Amino acid sequence: MTARFAALLVAALSLLAAALSTGGALYFLFFLLLASAALFSLVSVACAFALSRFSCELERVRVVRGEEAVLLCALQLRVPLPIAPLRLRVTPPGADGEYEADVAARAFGRSVARHRFACPHVGIFSCGVRRVVFRDALGLFSLSKGTGQGLLPLTVLPAVLQEPPLRFSPDDSGDEKMARARDDATSPADVRAYQEGDELRRVHWKLSLRRGTLMVRTFEEPERPDALILMDCSPPAASGETALYMRDALCESAASLASVQLSASHIVRIPLPCARPRELTGDHAAHLPLILEGLAGASFDGTERFERVLMLETRRMRRTGSTAILTTHLSSRIADMIVTIRRMGPQVRLIYVHVNELTPEASLLLTRIECADIEVETVMLIDESEAVHA
């Protein structure tokens, strides 16, 4: 029941009272007209409420940050009676509130409405239509019900930007080791039958003479060195919308580094020290989508201080060829741990995300880190949205 129906009810009762008190047929005729309109409106909205079918789905369940997500809302109306456009209570991704939108209803037809959502931040969000409101054409009655399917998950992936590859030590780049292993004929790992295209220098002539068939040596190729990406998953050094943009910068820097290393078939490891820690790994470009989805699911609710996370990760450094460290926090203890990691052997790159200009303390720490033969890259957020790499 709406306010308009209340006004119509008062008018109808007044006309009925006038008709009964005066006996005027005109008053009674107007009362019947109002009652018929109300009954027709009630029947039309009740039939639409009971016999219509509503569904919604996302055009794509994964989008890249900066793109738009499209929600498709479909209405199947199975009654010929007219009703007003449906009113949808839409929940956009990453927003606390909801807004209302109308979808035109077509008798015995299917109507589809497209709602576009901006996706400014990386993460996994819920969006969709919570309730559908049915109204008659005169606006007298209003009935609402849930969609029955709940909100839909939407994954906003980090964008892959241009990032220079990580540096490896000259004797630890992987390619040199593998080339030396293939050329070293003195330490074969096994032998196998000759196949067309095998190099003659790999033929094991003595064994071939004994067996009466050509046998070639096989060599065990060394593993490529790991590229370790250590991302600070504690709450960023900011609050509100600024914190979200800082998270975006961290995820996109990690995604860009992973992309360039995977394209070179290097092993990439990204431990995520969140409240529920996990690790993302890959060794081929085909693994990049899984890593992007894992970064989108990073919760940034880690309770460990980042210097302790770095200390715990030092146990990997013997088999790590290069380490990238991404953080929004910078302190003397963190700087000490970064220098310690570099002294343990692997090449190190620091990516520091900050807002506006660097503080004098941060500048001194970055200078000290650079003096330890460590690459330093800063990502400055301007106006809480635009990221500038330096």
N, C-alpha and C positions, 0 to 999 in steps of 0.2 A: 504494500500500500504506500502511495506517495502523497505529498501535500496536494497535488492536483486532484487526486481521487478524493481526498478529504473535502476539498472545496466543492467538487461535483456532488458528493454525498449531501452536504449541507444544502446545496441548491435543489437537489431532487426532493429532499425531505420538505423543504419549504414549499415547493410546487405541489407536493402531495397534500400538505396541510391546507394550502389555499384551495386545492380542488375539492377536498372533503368539506371544508367550511363554507365555501361559496357555491359548490356544485357546478363550477365552470368546467366545461369540457376541454377548453383550451389549456388550462393548467394541467389537467390530467394527461393531455396529449404530450405536452413538454416533459412531464415526469416520465412517461413511457419512453420517449426518445432518449433521455439521459440514462434510464435504467438499461435500455437496449444497448447503448454505446458501452456502458460499463460491463455488461455481460459479454458482449462481443470481444472487448479488450481482454477480459479475464480468460475467456476460452482460448483466444489466440496465443496469449503468452504462456498459458498452461500447456497447450499442445506443443508449442515450440520447446518449452522446458523439458518435456517428457520425450519428444520424438527426435530432437536434433542430436547430431553427433559432432563433437568438437575435438580436434587434435592439434598438436603443435610439435615441430621438430626443428632442429638446427640444420641449416644448409650445409655447414661444415662444423664438425665438433672440435677441430683444431685450426686455429688461425695464428698468424704471426703478429706480434705486437705492432700496433699502428694500423693494422687492417680492421675491417668491419666484420662483425658477426651478423648473420642474417637468420632471424627466427621466422619460420613459415607457420602461419596459423590458418588452419582449414576448418570450415564450417559446412556441414551437410544438413540442409533443412528439408524435412520430409512433410511439411504441411503447406497448404496453399494460402493460409491466412497471413495477412501482413503483420509484421512486427518491426519495431525500430532496430537500427543497427545494434549489434551486440557490443557491450562495453566490457573490455578486457582489463584486468588488473595485472599489469606486466611488471615483472621483476628484472631489471637489467643486470648484467654481470658486474660484480664488484661494487654494487651500490647498496646502501642500507635501506633506502626507501623504494617505493614503486610508483608507477604512474598509470593513468588510464588511457586506453586507446579504443577506438570504435572500429568494428568490422561490419561491412554491409552484409545483410542477410538476403538471400535470393531464394524464393519459393521453389521447391523441388529442384534445387541446384546446389552447386558446390562453390563456395567463395573462399578465396585464398588471399590472405593479407601478409605482407612482408614487413617485418620490423628490423631496423638496422641498429646495431649497438656499436659504439666506439669501444675499442680495446686498448686503452693506454698503458696497461700494466701487465707484466708477466705473472702467470699464476693459473690456478685451477679454480674456476668460479661456477656458481649456479645461476641459471637464468631461466626464464620461461613465463608461463601464465599461471597464476595461482587460482583465480576465480573468473567465472564468466557470468555476466549479468544479463538476463533476458528482460526486455521492456516492450510493452505494447506500443503501437503507433501513436496513441493519444497520450502516452506518458502517465497512465493511471496506475499501473501495476509494475512491480519490479521483483524478479525472482533470480537468485544467484545460486551457483553451485560450483564446487571444485572441479578441476579438469580430470582428476583421477590418476594422472600420470606424474604429478609432482614436478619439481624443477629439473632442468636438464643440465648436465655437466658440460662446461666449455673450457677447453685448455688453450690458454694464450701462450704460445711458444716465444722464446727470445729470438730476436732477429740476429742473423749471422752477419757480422760486419767484417771489414777488411782489417786483418791483424797480421803483423809479420810473424813468421814461424819462430818457435823457441830455438834458442841456440843450444848446441851440444858441444861437448869437448871434442877436439879433433880426433882423439882415439876412441870416442864413445858414441859416434853418430849413428852406428848401426850399419850403414851402407859399407863403410870401410871394413868393418869386422866380417861382414858376410862375404865381401869380395875376397878377403884374405883366406877365409875358410874354404872357399871354393877352389882357390888356387893352390892350397897347401896339399900336396899329394902324399905327404909323409904320415898323415894321421887320419886314415879313412875310418869311418864308423861302421861300414858294412859293405857287402858286395851284392850285386844282382846281375841278372842276365842282360846282355847288351841289347839296347833298343836303337832303332834308326834315329840318327841325329846326335847320339852320344859322342863326345870328343874322344879321339883315339888316345890322348894322353892319360885318360882315366881308365884305360883297359888294364886289367890285372893279367899280364901275359903269362906268368908262371902258373897261376890258378887256371887260366884258360887252357893251357896245354894239358894240365892234369885232367880237366873235366871234358876236354874235347869241344868246348863251346866258348864263345867270347863272354867274359865276365868283366864288369866295370866296377870301380870303387864308388861308393857313396859317402858323403861327408855330412856330418851333423852341423847344420847352420846355427850359429849363435842367435839367441833372442835379441830382438831390437830393444834398445833401452826404453824404459818407461818415460812418458811425459806426465808428470804429476801436477795436477791443478788443485791447489788448496784454496778453497773459497770460505771466507768468513761467514758462517751461518748464524752468528749471534744477531740480535736486533740491531739494525743500522744506527749510526751515530746521528740520528735525527728523529723527528716524529712527524705524524700526519702524512700528507701527500709527499713531502720531501723524502721520507723513509721509503715510500713505494718506488720513487724514481731511482733512489740509490740501489734498491734491490734489482731493479731493471738493469742498471748499469753493470752490476756484478754478474748477473746471469748472462747478459749479452757478451761481456768480455770473456767469460768462461766458455760460452758457446762458440765464439769466434776462434779462440785458441784451440778448442777441441776439433773444430772443423779443419783448420789448416794442418794440424798434426795427423788427423785421421786420413786426410787426403794423401799424406806421405806414408801411409800404412804404419805409423808409429803407434805403440800401445799408449792409450790415454787412460788415466785413472783420475776420477774426481770423487774423493770422499766428501760426504755431506754430513758434518757433525751437528745435525739438528737434534731436537729432543728424541726423535727416532732415527738414529744414524743409519746411513746406508752408503753404498759406493756405486758410482757409475763407471763402467769400463767399456772399452771398445778398441779394436785394432784395424778397423777398415772403415771407409767412408760410408758403407751401408749401415753402420751402427750409429751414425749421427742423429737420425730421428729419435732413437731411443734415448740418447743423451739429452737432446733438447726437451723431450717430455719429462725426463727426470729432473732437469733444472727447473722446469715450470712448476714441478711439485715441491720444490724446496720450501720449507716452512719458515726459515729464518727465526727459529725459536730456540737455538742452541743455548745451553746454560754454561758451557765451558768458556773460559776466557781464551781469546785467540792465541795468546802466547803459549798457553798450555797445549792447545791443539797442535801448534807447530812443534812443540817439544815432543809430543807423542808420535808425530809423523817422522821424526828424525830416524826412526828405525828402518825406514824404507830407503834411505839415501844411498845405501851401497849399491842398489840395483836401479837407481833413478838417474837418468841422464840429464834431465832438465826439470826444473820446478818453477811453476808460476804461482804467485801468492797474491790473492785478491782480497782486499779489505776496505772497510770504511773507517776503521780505527787505526790509529798510529800512536805508539808510545815508545819509550826507551826500551822497555822489555821486549816488545814486538820487534823493534829494530835489532836488538841483540840476537834474538832467535833467527832472524833472517840472515844476519851475518854468519851465525854459527852454521846454518844450513849450507851457505856458500862455501865455507871452509871445509865442509865434509866432502866436497867434490863436485856436485852437480851445478850446472849453470842455473842462475836464478833470475827471474823477472818479477818485479813488484808492480802491481797495478793498484793504485790508491785512488779511491773515489771520495770526493769531497765536494762541499758546497761553497760557491764563490771563491774568493782568493785564499791561497794557503796562509796559514798562520805562521808567524816567525818560528815557533817551536817545530811545526811540521816541516818547514823548509830546512831547518838545521838537521833534523833526523833524516830527511831524504838525501841531503848532501852527504851525510855520513854513510848512508847505505850505498850511494853511488861510488864512494871512494873504496868500497870493498869489492869492486868489479861486479856490481849487480845492476842489471837493467832496471830503470825506474820509469814507469809510465803513470801519468796522472789523468784522471777523468774528472773534470770540473763541471758541476751542474749549475747552469745559469737559469734564474727565474724558476727553479724547481722542476724544470722540464728538459731543457736543451743540454745535451752532454757535449763537452768539448774535450777531445783527447789531446794529450801533450806528451 
